[in-house]
Amino acid sequence: ATSPSAMATRPPELSMDAKWEAAIDLTLRRLVYGSLAGGAVGLMLFRGAGTRSASLAFGAGAALGSAYTDCSRQFESLGLPKLPPKL
């Protein structure tokens, strides 16, 4: 964990690298925890293999969506220019 003042004095390339590392770490953690939670709920509540795997997939998908939202907010704070939407 780096202090905010040390982050301000870093070159932009290192700040971007730190953001990517944090984003990958956050995504992997949430994916694992969401899959475990979905799998545990599936084992406790459902009998069929299809519904259990659907519960696991739902947990993983919710975790990935949550991680994507938080990571996109982190990268927006860098002030990078946005690409125009494709038509």
The first five atom37 places (N, CA, C, CB, O) and aatype in JSON, in Angstrom:
{
  "aatype": [0, 16, 15, 14, 15, 0, 12, 0, 16, 1, 14, 14, 6, 10, 15, 12, 3, 0, 11, 17, 6, 0, 0, 9, 3, 10, 16, 10, 1, 1, 10, 19, 18, 7, 15, 10, 0, 7, 7, 0, 19, 7, 10, 12, 10, 13, 1, 7, 0, 7, 16, 1, 15, 0, 15, 10, 0, 13, 7, 0, 7, 0, 0, 10, 7, 15, 0, 18, 16, 3, 4, 15, 1, 5, 13, 6, 15, 10, 7, 10, 14, 11, 10, 14, 14, 11, 10],
  "atom_mask": [
    [1, 1, 1, 1, 1],
    [1, 1, 1, 1, 1],
    [1, 1, 1, 1, 1],
    [1, 1, 1, 1, 1],
    [1, 1, 1, 1, 1],
    [1, 1, 1, 1, 1],
    [1, 1, 1, 1, 1],
    [1, 1, 1, 1, 1],
    [1, 1, 1, 1, 1],
    [1, 1, 1, 1, 1],
    [1, 1, 1, 1, 1],
    [1, 1, 1, 1, 1],
    [1, 1, 1, 1, 1],
    [1, 1, 1, 1, 1],
    [1, 1, 1, 1, 1],
    [1, 1, 1, 1, 1],
    [1, 1, 1, 1, 1],
    [1, 1, 1, 1, 1],
    [1, 1, 1, 1, 1],
    [1, 1, 1, 1, 1],
    [1, 1, 1, 1, 1],
    [1, 1, 1, 1, 1],
    [1, 1, 1, 1, 1],
    [1, 1, 1, 1, 1],
    [1, 1, 1, 1, 1],
    [1, 1, 1, 1, 1],
    [1, 1, 1, 1, 1],
    [1, 1, 1, 1, 1],
    [1, 1, 1, 1, 1],
    [1, 1, 1, 1, 1],
    [1, 1, 1, 1, 1],
    [1, 1, 1, 1, 1],
    [1, 1, 1, 1, 1],
    [1, 1, 1, 0, 1],
    [1, 1, 1, 1, 1],
    [1, 1, 1, 1, 1],
    [1, 1, 1, 1, 1],
    [1, 1, 1, 0, 1],
    [1, 1, 1, 0, 1],
    [1, 1, 1, 1, 1],
    [1, 1, 1, 1, 1],
    [1, 1, 1, 0, 1],
    [1, 1, 1, 1, 1],
    [1, 1, 1, 1, 1],
    [1, 1, 1, 1, 1],
    [1, 1, 1, 1, 1],
    [1, 1, 1, 1, 1],
    [1, 1, 1, 0, 1],
    [1, 1, 1, 1, 1],
    [1, 1, 1, 0, 1],
    [1, 1, 1, 1, 1],
    [1, 1, 1, 1, 1],
    [1, 1, 1, 1, 1],
    [1, 1, 1, 1, 1],
    [1, 1, 1, 1, 1],
    [1, 1, 1, 1, 1],
    [1, 1, 1, 1, 1],
    [1, 1, 1, 1, 1],
    [1, 1, 1, 0, 1],
    [1, 1, 1, 1, 1],
    [1, 1, 1, 0, 1],
    [1, 1, 1, 1, 1],
    [1, 1, 1, 1, 1],
    [1, 1, 1, 1, 1],
    [1, 1, 1, 0, 1],
    [1, 1, 1, 1, 1],
    [1, 1, 1, 1, 1],
    [1, 1, 1, 1, 1],
    [1, 1, 1, 1, 1],
    [1, 1, 1, 1, 1],
    [1, 1, 1, 1, 1],
    [1, 1, 1, 1, 1],
    [1, 1, 1, 1, 1],
    [1, 1, 1, 1, 1],
    [1, 1, 1, 1, 1],
    [1, 1, 1, 1, 1],
    [1, 1, 1, 1, 1],
    [1, 1, 1, 1, 1],
    [1, 1, 1, 0, 1],
    [1, 1, 1, 1, 1],
    [1, 1, 1, 1, 1],
    [1, 1, 1, 1, 1],
    [1, 1, 1, 1, 1],
    [1, 1, 1, 1, 1],
    [1, 1, 1, 1, 1],
    [1, 1, 1, 1, 1],
    [1, 1, 1, 1, 1]
  ],
  "atom_positions": [
    [[0.85, -1.18, 0.0], [0.0, 0.0, 0.0], [0.88, 1.22, 0.0], [-0.96, 0.01, 1.21], [1.7, 1.42, 0.9]],
    [[0.71, 2.04, -1.01], [1.51, 3.23, -1.17], [0.69, 4.44, -0.75], [2.0, 3.37, -2.62], [-0.52, 4.5, -1.0]],
    [[1.35, 5.41, -0.11], [0.64, 6.6, 0.34], [0.22, 7.44, -0.87], [1.53, 7.43, 1.3], [0.84, 7.37, -1.93]],
    [[-0.84, 8.24, -0.71], [-1.3, 9.07, -1.83], [-0.25, 10.08, -2.3], [-2.56, 9.82, -1.43], [-0.18, 10.38, -3.49]],
    [[0.57, 10.59, -1.38], [1.58, 11.55, -1.8], [2.66, 10.89, -2.66], [2.22, 12.21, -0.58], [3.19, 11.51, -3.58]],
    [[2.98, 9.62, -2.36], [3.95, 8.9, -3.17], [3.36, 8.57, -4.54], [4.4, 7.61, -2.46], [4.09, 8.54, -5.54]],
    [[2.05, 8.33, -4.61], [1.41, 8.06, -5.89], [1.42, 9.31, -6.77], [-0.03, 7.57, -5.68], [1.52, 9.21, -7.99]],
    [[1.32, 10.49, -6.16], [1.29, 11.73, -6.93], [2.64, 12.04, -7.56], [0.85, 12.89, -6.05], [2.7, 12.66, -8.62]],
    [[3.73, 11.6, -6.92], [5.05, 11.9, -7.45], [5.54, 10.85, -8.44], [6.04, 12.01, -6.33], [6.6, 11.03, -9.04]],
    [[4.8, 9.78, -8.62], [5.19, 8.73, -9.56], [4.94, 9.16, -10.99], [4.43, 7.45, -9.27], [4.05, 9.96, -11.26]],
    [[5.73, 8.64, -11.91], [5.41, 8.87, -13.32], [4.08, 8.21, -13.68], [6.55, 8.33, -14.24], [3.69, 7.24, -13.02]],
    [[3.37, 8.7, -14.68], [2.06, 8.13, -15.03], [2.12, 6.65, -15.4], [1.45, 8.9, -16.19], [1.16, 5.91, -15.18]],
    [[3.24, 6.2, -15.96], [3.35, 4.79, -16.35], [3.31, 3.89, -15.13], [4.64, 4.55, -17.13], [2.69, 2.82, -15.17]],
    [[3.96, 4.31, -14.03], [3.95, 3.49, -12.82], [2.6, 3.52, -12.14], [5.03, 3.95, -11.86], [2.17, 2.53, -11.55]],
    [[1.92, 4.65, -12.21], [0.59, 4.74, -11.64], [-0.37, 3.8, -12.38], [0.07, 6.19, -11.69], [-1.2, 3.14, -11.77]],
    [[-0.23, 3.76, -13.71], [-1.06, 2.88, -14.51], [-0.76, 1.42, -14.19], [-0.85, 3.14, -16.01], [-1.68, 0.6, -14.11]],
    [[0.5, 1.09, -14.0], [0.9, -0.27, -13.65], [0.3, -0.68, -12.31], [2.42, -0.39, -13.62], [-0.18, -1.8, -12.16]],
    [[0.34, 0.22, -11.34], [-0.24, -0.08, -10.02], [-1.75, -0.28, -10.13], [0.07, 1.04, -9.02], [-2.31, -1.14, -9.45]],
    [[-2.4, 0.51, -10.98], [-3.85, 0.35, -11.16], [-4.18, -1.0, -11.8], [-4.43, 1.49, -12.03], [-5.14, -1.66, -11.41]],
    [[-3.36, -1.42, -12.79], [-3.6, -2.72, -13.42], [-3.4, -3.85, -12.42], [-2.67, -2.91, -14.63], [-4.19, -4.79, -12.39]],
    [[-2.37, -3.77, -11.6], [-2.13, -4.81, -10.6], [-3.29, -4.88, -9.61], [-0.82, -4.55, -9.84], [-3.75, -5.97, -9.27]],
    [[-3.77, -3.73, -9.16], [-4.9, -3.71, -8.23], [-6.17, -4.24, -8.9], [-5.14, -2.28, -7.72], [-6.95, -4.95, -8.26]],
    [[-6.37, -3.92, -10.18], [-7.56, -4.38, -10.89], [-7.55, -5.9, -11.07], [-7.67, -3.69, -12.26], [-8.57, -6.56, -10.9]],
    [[-6.39, -6.45, -11.43], [-6.29, -7.9, -11.6], [-6.49, -8.61, -10.27], [-4.93, -8.28, -12.21], [-7.18, -9.63, -10.21]],
    [[-5.89, -8.08, -9.21], [-6.04, -8.67, -7.89], [-7.5, -8.66, -7.45], [-5.17, -7.93, -6.87], [-8.02, -9.66, -6.96]],
    [[-8.16, -7.51, -7.62], [-9.56, -7.38, -7.24], [-10.45, -8.34, -8.03], [-10.03, -5.94, -7.45], [-11.33, -8.98, -7.47]],
    [[-10.2, -8.44, -9.33], [-11.01, -9.31, -10.18], [-10.85, -10.77, -9.8], [-10.63, -9.11, -11.64], [-11.83, -11.5, -9.69]],
    [[-9.62, -11.2, -9.6], [-9.4, -12.61, -9.24], [-10.0, -12.95, -7.88], [-7.9, -12.93, -9.24], [-10.59, -14.01, -7.7]],
    [[-9.84, -12.04, -6.92], [-10.42, -12.3, -5.59], [-11.94, -12.41, -5.66], [-10.03, -11.19, -4.61], [-12.53, -13.35, -5.12]],
    [[-12.56, -11.46, -6.34], [-14.02, -11.49, -6.41], [-14.53, -12.68, -7.2], [-14.54, -10.2, -7.04], [-15.57, -13.25, -6.87]],
    [[-13.8, -13.08, -8.22], [-14.2, -14.25, -9.0], [-14.18, -15.5, -8.13], [-13.29, -14.43, -10.22], [-15.11, -16.3, -8.17]],
    [[-13.12, -15.67, -7.37], [-13.01, -16.84, -6.5], [-14.09, -16.82, -5.42], [-11.61, -16.91, -5.84], [-14.77, -17.82, -5.2]],
    [[-14.25, -15.67, -4.74], [-15.25, -15.59, -3.67], [-16.67, -15.74, -4.21], [-15.11, -14.27, -2.92], [-17.51, -16.38, -3.58]],
    [[-16.94, -15.15, -5.35], [-18.27, -15.27, -5.93], [-18.57, -16.7, -6.37], [0.0, 0.0, 0.0], [-19.69, -17.19, -6.21]],
    [[-17.56, -17.37, -6.94], [-17.74, -18.77, -7.34], [-17.95, -19.67, -6.13], [-16.54, -19.26, -8.15], [-18.8, -20.56, -6.15]],
    [[-17.18, -19.42, -5.07], [-17.36, -20.22, -3.85], [-18.74, -19.99, -3.24], [-16.27, -19.88, -2.84], [-19.39, -20.93, -2.8]],
    [[-19.16, -18.75, -3.2], [-20.48, -18.44, -2.63], [-21.59, -19.06, -3.48], [-20.69, -16.92, -2.52], [-22.53, -19.65, -2.95]],
    [[-21.48, -18.92, -4.8], [-22.49, -19.51, -5.67], [-22.5, -21.03, -5.58], [0.0, 0.0, 0.0], [-23.57, -21.64, -5.6]],
    [[-21.32, -21.64, -5.49], [-21.24, -23.09, -5.34], [-21.82, -23.57, -4.02], [0.0, 0.0, 0.0], [-22.5, -24.6, -3.97]],
    [[-21.54, -22.82, -2.95], [-22.07, -23.2, -1.63], [-23.59, -23.1, -1.6], [-21.46, -22.32, -0.53], [-24.27, -23.97, -1.07]],
    [[-24.12, -22.03, -2.18], [-25.58, -21.87, -2.24], [-26.19, -22.98, -3.09], [-25.97, -20.48, -2.81], [-27.23, -23.53, -2.75]],
    [[-25.53, -23.31, -4.19], [-26.02, -24.38, -5.05], [-26.05, -25.72, -4.35], [0.0, 0.0, 0.0], [-26.99, -26.49, -4.51]],
    [[-25.02, -26.0, -3.56], [-24.98, -27.27, -2.83], [-26.06, -27.34, -1.75], [-23.62, -27.47, -2.19], [-26.64, -28.4, -1.51]],
    [[-26.33, -26.2, -1.11], [-27.31, -26.2, -0.02], [-28.75, -26.18, -0.5], [-27.07, -25.02, 0.89], [-29.63, -26.76, 0.14]],
    [[-29.02, -25.51, -1.63], [-30.41, -25.29, -2.02], [-30.91, -26.14, -3.17], [-30.59, -23.88, -2.37], [-32.11, -26.38, -3.28]],
    [[-30.02, -26.6, -4.04], [-30.47, -27.26, -5.26], [-30.01, -28.7, -5.32], [-29.97, -26.51, -6.47], [-28.96, -29.06, -4.78]],
    [[-30.81, -29.54, -5.98], [-30.47, -30.96, -6.11], [-29.83, -31.3, -7.44], [-31.7, -31.79, -5.94], [-28.89, -32.09, -7.49]],
    [[-30.31, -30.71, -8.49], [-29.83, -31.06, -9.83], [-28.49, -30.42, -10.16], [0.0, 0.0, 0.0], [-28.15, -29.35, -9.67]],
    [[-27.73, -31.12, -11.0], [-26.42, -30.61, -11.4], [-26.54, -29.32, -12.23], [-25.66, -31.67, -12.21], [-25.7, -28.43, -12.13]],
    [[-27.59, -29.24, -13.02], [-27.78, -28.05, -13.85], [-28.06, -26.81, -13.03], [0.0, 0.0, 0.0], [-27.51, -25.74, -13.3]],
    [[-28.92, -26.94, -12.03], [-29.23, -25.78, -11.2], [-28.05, -25.41, -10.3], [-30.47, -26.05, -10.35], [-27.84, -24.23, -10.01]],
    [[-27.29, -26.4, -9.87], [-26.09, -26.09, -9.07], [-25.06, -25.35, -9.9], [-25.48, -27.38, -8.51], [-24.46, -24.38, -9.43]],
    [[-24.85, -25.79, -11.12], [-23.88, -25.1, -11.96], [-24.39, -23.72, -12.36], [-23.57, -25.93, -13.21], [-23.59, -22.79, -12.53]],
    [[-25.69, -23.56, -12.5], [-26.25, -22.24, -12.8], [-26.05, -21.3, -11.61], [-27.75, -22.35, -13.14], [-25.78, -20.11, -11.8]],
    [[-26.18, -21.82, -10.41], [-25.94, -21.01, -9.22], [-24.48, -20.58, -9.13], [-26.33, -21.79, -7.97], [-24.18, -19.44, -8.77]],
    [[-23.58, -21.48, -9.47], [-22.15, -21.17, -9.48], [-21.85, -20.12, -10.54], [-21.33, -22.44, -9.74], [-21.09, -19.18, -10.28]],
    [[-22.44, -20.27, -11.72], [-22.22, -19.31, -12.8], [-22.79, -17.93, -12.45], [-22.85, -19.82, -14.11], [-22.2, -16.91, -12.79]],
    [[-23.92, -17.91, -11.78], [-24.5, -16.64, -11.35], [-23.58, -15.93, -10.36], [-25.88, -16.86, -10.74], [-23.37, -14.72, -10.47]],
    [[-23.05, -16.68, -9.4], [-22.13, -16.09, -8.42], [-20.88, -15.54, -9.08], [0.0, 0.0, 0.0], [-20.42, -14.44, -8.75]],
    [[-20.32, -16.3, -10.04], [-19.12, -15.85, -10.74], [-19.44, -14.62, -11.6], [-18.55, -16.97, -11.62], [-18.64, -13.69, -11.64]],
    [[-20.57, -14.62, -12.27], [-20.94, -13.49, -13.11], [-21.21, -12.23, -12.31], [0.0, 0.0, 0.0], [-20.81, -11.14, -12.72]],
    [[-21.87, -12.36, -11.17], [-22.12, -11.2, -10.32], [-20.8, -10.64, -9.79], [-23.04, -11.57, -9.15], [-20.62, -9.42, -9.7]],
    [[-19.88, -11.52, -9.45], [-18.57, -11.09, -8.96], [-17.77, -10.38, -10.05], [-17.78, -12.28, -8.42], [-17.14, -9.36, -9.79]],
    [[-17.79, -10.92, -11.26], [-17.07, -10.28, -12.36], [-17.68, -8.92, -12.71], [-17.07, -11.18, -13.6], [-16.95, -7.98, -13.0]],
    [[-18.98, -8.83, -12.68], [-19.63, -7.55, -12.95], [-19.29, -6.5, -11.91], [0.0, 0.0, 0.0], [-19.07, -5.34, -12.24]],
    [[-19.25, -6.91, -10.66], [-18.88, -6.01, -9.58], [-17.43, -5.56, -9.71], [-19.1, -6.68, -8.23], [-17.13, -4.38, -9.52]],
    [[-16.55, -6.48, -10.05], [-15.13, -6.14, -10.22], [-14.95, -5.21, -11.42], [-14.29, -7.42, -10.4], [-14.15, -4.28, -11.35]],
    [[-15.67, -5.45, -12.5], [-15.57, -4.6, -13.68], [-15.99, -3.16, -13.35], [-16.44, -5.15, -14.83], [-15.34, -2.21, -13.78]],
    [[-17.06, -3.01, -12.6], [-17.54, -1.69, -12.23], [-16.51, -0.94, -11.39], [-18.86, -1.79, -11.47], [-16.22, 0.22, -11.66]],
    [[-15.96, -1.6, -10.38], [-14.97, -0.95, -9.53], [-13.68, -0.63, -10.29], [-14.66, -1.82, -8.33], [-13.09, 0.43, -10.09]],
    [[-13.25, -1.54, -11.14], [-12.03, -1.3, -11.91], [-12.21, -0.17, -12.91], [-11.6, -2.58, -12.64], [-11.28, 0.61, -13.11]],
    [[-13.37, -0.07, -13.52], [-13.59, 1.02, -14.48], [-13.59, 2.36, -13.76], [-14.91, 0.82, -15.23], [-13.15, 3.36, -14.32]],
    [[-14.08, 2.41, -12.52], [-14.02, 3.64, -11.74], [-12.58, 4.02, -11.42], [-14.83, 3.5, -10.45], [-12.23, 5.2, -11.46]],
    [[-11.75, 3.03, -11.11], [-10.35, 3.31, -10.82], [-9.65, 3.9, -12.04], [-9.63, 2.03, -10.36], [-8.88, 4.85, -11.91]],
    [[-9.9, 3.34, -13.2], [-9.23, 3.82, -14.4], [-9.78, 5.17, -14.86], [-9.37, 2.8, -15.51], [-9.05, 5.94, -15.48]],
    [[-11.03, 5.47, -14.57], [-11.58, 6.78, -14.9], [-10.89, 7.88, -14.12], [-13.08, 6.81, -14.64], [-10.78, 9.01, -14.6]],
    [[-10.43, 7.56, -12.91], [-9.77, 8.57, -12.08], [-8.41, 8.98, -12.65], [-9.59, 8.05, -10.66], [-7.85, 10.0, -12.23]],
    [[-7.87, 8.23, -13.61], [-6.59, 8.6, -14.22], [-6.75, 9.75, -15.21], [-5.99, 7.39, -14.93], [-5.78, 10.42, -15.54]],
    [[-7.95, 9.97, -15.68], [-8.19, 11.05, -16.61], [-7.74, 10.74, -18.03], [0.0, 0.0, 0.0], [-7.36, 11.65, -18.77]],
    [[-7.78, 9.49, -18.41], [-7.39, 9.1, -19.76], [-8.5, 9.49, -20.74], [-7.1, 7.58, -19.84], [-9.67, 9.47, -20.37]],
    [[-8.15, 9.84, -21.97], [-9.19, 10.18, -22.94], [-10.01, 8.94, -23.3], [-8.57, 10.81, -24.22], [-9.49, 7.84, -23.41]],
    [[-11.3, 9.17, -23.47], [-12.18, 8.07, -23.84], [-12.26, 7.93, -25.35], [-13.59, 8.28, -23.26], [-12.16, 8.92, -26.08]],
    [[-12.42, 6.72, -25.8], [-12.58, 6.46, -27.23], [-14.0, 6.8, -27.63], [-12.24, 4.99, -27.58], [-14.92, 6.57, -26.85]],
    [[-14.2, 7.34, -28.82], [-15.57, 7.63, -29.26], [-16.32, 6.32, -29.5], [-15.56, 8.5, -30.54], [-15.7, 5.32, -29.89]],
    [[-17.62, 6.31, -29.28], [-18.38, 5.07, -29.52], [-18.39, 4.7, -31.0], [-19.83, 5.23, -29.01], [-18.42, 5.58, -31.87]],
    [[-18.37, 3.41, -31.27], [-18.45, 2.94, -32.66], [-19.9, 2.99, -33.1], [-17.88, 1.48, -32.82], [-20.81, 2.68, -32.34]],
    [[-20.09, 3.4, -34.33], [-21.44, 3.47, -34.88], [-21.78, 2.28, -35.71], [-21.6, 4.71, -35.71], [-22.88, 2.19, -36.24]]
  ]
}
